[in-house]
């Protein structure tokens, strides 16, 4: 099995956990004398099985990521950490640009005028560059996911 397939199965498992949790919450209480539409014990057993499957997948994925060579002296785990920081960097600069561009309406000359303290044009160019870097790096990671075999 390829790493990408395991990632898809993990996502499916996480979705299944969410669905089972919602179904369990709906049947957690019923009116006295009524029966729930589904058997809670069966749902709990199914939930436990899905948790076990997801846990095993996560362990295999983590093992694979920590041993797969990404290049440039990085493991795939290192690359994922780098990508996460790239995303955080982009979000921080994007928030700054949005805040600096937030125009306030002034209804009279007596109202306080707000001015940007940063060069928005320069920051927007940096944002575009960061977004491109992220896309290219993420594409390389996604490509690797389809090449690397999952370690058991």
ABEGO torsion letter per residue (X at the ends): XBAAAAAAAAAAAAAAAAAAAAAAAAAABBBBGBBBABBAAAAAAAAAAAAAAAAAAAAAAAAAAAABBAEGGBBAAAAAAAAAAAAAAAAAAAAAAAAAABBBBBABAABBBBBBABBAAAAAAAAAAAAAAAAAAAAAAAAAAAABBBBX
